[in-house]
Amino acid sequence: MRAYDLEVTGSLKVHGDISAENYIIDNTVVHMKPRDVYANSLKDTKLGFIWSASSYLGWKIGEFIQEGVIMITEPLGKDYPLCNNVVLEDGVHCIFEKNPKNFVDVAKELLKDPAKMQEIKTNCLNLWEDKLSQDKIGEWFFKELIDAYNEGS
């Protein structure tokens, strides 16, 4: 089994002051879900949150797009391009919100607009099929390799 076929979730119990570095971590629990179980858990997910404090959780972006989960995220734009020349657009593939403290309010408003949610979900699923699926990424990467080879010749 490949590492990326698993989702790892865990919990930590921390005692002490982390900022002062005098802390103890105990009762660490790690649970690994097989990819098919994890992927099935996304089937009913409507919204997902991604913010810079999570290092944008790069692998989650692809998973959310593949399953049509609408991301509420800090602006990514051209500063965070995906492969195959994909740049996520606000209101098209996700919703940008500069302040993560407002994510819940943005989610509440979005949940009131099922048509907008369906539009964004459809855009995500189309983006996956057109540019981000395994086949499309393979084609893009192969072309990048050939172009780089030809430039060096």
RACOR-V444945 format. One record per residue. N is the residue number from 1. RES is the residue in three letters. SS is DSSP state (A for helix, B for strand, O for the rest). PSI is psi in radians with two decimals (* if undefined). D_FIRST is the distance of its C-alpha to the first C-alpha in whole Angstrom. Layout:
N;RES;SS;PSI;D_FIRST, N;RES;SS;PSI;D_FIRST
This chain:
1;MET;O;2.36;0, 2;ARG;O;2.65;4, 3;ALA;A;-0.66;7, 4;TYR;A;0.05;8, 5;ASP;A;0.05;7, 6;LEU;B;2.57;8, 7;GLU;B;2.30;12, 8;VAL;B;2.16;14, 9;THR;B;2.69;17, 10;GLY;B;3.03;20, 11;SER;B;2.56;23, 12;LEU;B;2.48;26, 13;LYS;B;2.05;29, 14;VAL;B;2.30;31, 15;HIS;B;2.30;35, 16;GLY;B;-2.95;37, 17;ASP;B;1.90;38, 18;ILE;O;-0.69;35, 19;SER;O;-0.49;37, 20;ALA;O;-0.04;39, 21;GLU;O;0.45;36, 22;ASN;B;1.22;37, 23;TYR;B;2.85;35, 24;ILE;B;2.35;32, 25;ILE;B;2.19;29, 26;ASP;B;3.08;28, 27;ASN;B;0.73;27, 28;THR;B;2.25;23, 29;VAL;B;2.21;21, 30;VAL;B;2.32;17, 31;HIS;B;2.19;15, 32;MET;B;2.20;12, 33;LYS;B;2.35;12, 34;PRO;B;2.64;9, 35;ARG;A;-0.74;10, 36;ASP;A;-0.63;12, 37;VAL;A;-0.78;14, 38;TYR;A;-0.82;14, 39;ALA;A;-0.70;15, 40;ASN;A;-0.51;18, 41;SER;A;-0.35;19, 42;LEU;A;-0.29;20, 43;LYS;O;-0.62;22, 44;ASP;O;0.09;25, 45;THR;O;2.25;25, 46;LYS;O;-0.67;28, 47;LEU;B;2.58;28, 48;GLY;B;2.65;26, 49;PHE;B;2.32;28, 50;ILE;B;2.27;27, 51;TRP;O;2.84;29, 52;SER;A;-0.48;30, 53;ALA;A;-0.34;29, 54;SER;A;0.28;25, 55;SER;A;0.56;25, 56;TYR;A;0.09;25, 57;LEU;A;1.05;22, 58;GLY;A;-0.74;21, 59;TRP;A;-0.48;17, 60;LYS;A;-0.59;19, 61;ILE;A;-0.86;22, 62;GLY;A;-0.73;20, 63;GLU;A;-0.75;18, 64;PHE;A;-0.79;22, 65;ILE;A;-0.77;23, 66;GLN;A;-0.64;21, 67;GLU;A;0.01;22, 68;GLY;O;0.43;25, 69;VAL;O;2.22;25, 70;ILE;B;2.17;28, 71;MET;B;2.38;28, 72;ILE;B;2.10;31, 73;THR;B;2.77;31, 74;GLU;O;2.67;33, 75;PRO;O;2.27;34, 76;LEU;O;-1.01;32, 77;GLY;A;-2.52;34, 78;LYS;A;-0.24;34, 79;ASP;A;-0.26;33, 80;TYR;A;1.12;29, 81;PRO;O;2.52;29, 82;LEU;O;-3.13;26, 83;CYS;O;3.01;25, 84;ASN;O;0.60;27, 85;ASN;O;0.52;30, 86;VAL;O;2.21;29, 87;VAL;O;2.16;31, 88;LEU;O;2.41;31, 89;GLU;O;2.39;34, 90;ASP;B;2.26;36, 91;GLY;O;-0.11;36, 92;VAL;O;-0.92;35, 93;HIS;O;-0.28;31, 94;CYS;B;-3.11;31, 95;ILE;B;2.19;34, 96;PHE;B;2.37;35, 97;GLU;O;2.13;37, 98;LYS;O;-0.59;38, 99;ASN;O;1.94;38, 100;PRO;A;-0.38;35, 101;LYS;A;-0.36;37, 102;ASN;A;0.00;38, 103;PHE;A;-0.72;35, 104;VAL;A;-0.75;36, 105;ASP;A;-0.71;39, 106;VAL;A;-0.74;38, 107;ALA;A;-0.76;35, 108;LYS;A;-0.76;38, 109;GLU;A;-0.74;40, 110;LEU;A;-0.68;37, 111;LEU;A;-0.34;37, 112;LYS;O;-0.15;41, 113;ASP;O;1.35;40, 114;PRO;A;-0.57;38, 115;ALA;A;-0.75;39, 116;LYS;A;-0.72;38, 117;MET;A;-0.76;35, 118;GLN;A;-0.68;34, 119;GLU;A;-0.81;35, 120;ILE;A;-0.74;33, 121;LYS;A;-0.81;30, 122;THR;A;-0.74;31, 123;ASN;A;-0.72;31, 124;CYS;A;-0.83;28, 125;LEU;A;-0.68;26, 126;ASN;A;-0.71;29, 127;LEU;A;-0.72;28, 128;TRP;A;-0.88;24, 129;GLU;A;-0.67;25, 130;ASP;A;-0.53;28, 131;LYS;A;-0.43;26, 132;LEU;A;-0.05;22, 133;SER;O;2.89;20, 134;GLN;A;-0.77;18, 135;ASP;A;-0.79;21, 136;LYS;A;-0.67;23, 137;ILE;A;-0.71;21, 138;GLY;A;-0.79;21, 139;GLU;A;-0.79;25, 140;TRP;A;-0.82;26, 141;PHE;A;-0.73;24, 142;PHE;A;-0.78;25, 143;LYS;A;-0.74;29, 144;GLU;A;-0.74;28, 145;LEU;A;-0.79;28, 146;ILE;A;-0.77;31, 147;ASP;A;-0.73;33, 148;ALA;A;-0.68;32, 149;TYR;A;-0.81;33, 150;ASN;A;-0.63;36, 151;GLU;A;-0.57;37, 152;GLY;A;-0.23;37, 153;SER;O;*;39
